Amino acid sequence: MKLLFLPFSILGGLIAGFASKKVFEQIWGLIDEEEPPEAKHREISMGKLVAALALEGAIFRLMRGLADHQSRRGFAKVMGSWPGDEAPEPE
């Protein structure tokens, strides 16, 4: 089943990456008028860089998790089998 699910996973990841970039740009526009700082920029505020990277990472992780779960739901609907564990392992 894992091999059959791979294309669903890749497509979901690509969609999540594109969507998270757009969401980040929209949210950063509400925070600051300037473009978000990147590590390659020399003249940047370290605080702004940390905030931008943390926000971007959180948005990407959220979007990737949602896309992964939805692609698994779609796969299960089409194939009749859930690709992965049914529930987390108890501690």
Long-range contacts (C-beta under 8 A, 24 or more apart in sequence): 1-79, 1-81, 1-83, 2-83, 4-75, 4-79, 4-83, 5-71, 5-72, 5-75, 5-83, 8-71, 8-72, 8-74, 8-75, 8-83, 9-68, 9-71, 11-71, 12-67, 12-68, 12-70, 12-71, 13-64, 13-67, 13-68, 15-67, 16-60, 16-63, 16-64, 16-66, 16-67, 16-68, 17-60, 17-63, 17-64, 19-63, 19-67, 20-56, 20-59, 20-60, 20-62, 20-63, 20-64, 23-59, 23-63, 24-55, 24-56, 24-59, 24-60, 27-55, 27-59, 28-52, 28-55, 31-55
